[in-house]
Amino acid sequence: MNDMFNLIDLKTWPRGQMFHYFSEIVPTSYSMTVDLDITRFRKSLQERGFKFFPAYLWLVTKMLNEQIEFKVAKVDGRLGYWECLTPLYAHFHEDDRTISLMWTVYDDDFHVFYRNYLENQRAYGDNHGVLSQHHLLPPANAYTVSSIPWIPFKHFAIHSVGDRPYYFPTIEVGKFREEHGKIKLPLSITVHHATTDGWHVNQFLEDLQQAMDHWDEACRSE
């Protein structure tokens, strides 16, 4: 996993003026919710014995990592972008109905990521509190991606409190539903307009749907 941080020069970055406008003059974020067709994706996972949630985490992260705009952050007051994002997700505890945050470092190889995810579950899954990995802090390149598997929502939006500069996307999916023989999954994405326009979100969604439709190609190791 490449965790290099690359600095951005606002004077030469094509989004420089747009970044300044939507972060300093009119701070703006937005959310949208779409339905994904996961019929083929879910069938492929079931045939191969893979759990849905870690495959979803890996595939969403892989597609986000294709675009610099989703990986922008400020580190020590300096603007730049990470070479790679890693997923920070909620782990649900059945015993007391609370959640803990957990992360699995992203790897381009799905099978490596999947094994690491399962190992995290075994090692930290019973740990309660805000962070499952009690002795660690989430990496600086961790973005929020999760699931509300009980609700087939039509829309979901994240509202942050405070003025801390946060430019990573937030991804949330809801409960599957069947519609005209297809399995649909609602997915919400919340982004900061300083870094991300509708074009970038559309490209991400198109790439994600394509990868879900062709899972065997998407997860094939190079």
PyMOL commands that set and color helices and strands:
alter all, ss='L'
color gray80, all
select helices_A, chain A and resi 16-25+39-48+52-64+68-71+110-124+198-213+215-218
alter helices_A, ss='H'
color red, helices_A
select strands_A, chain A and resi 5-7+29-37+72-75+78-82+86-93+98-103+142-147+170-173+177-179+182-192
alter strands_A, ss='S'
color yellow, strands_A
deselect
rebuild
show_as cartoon
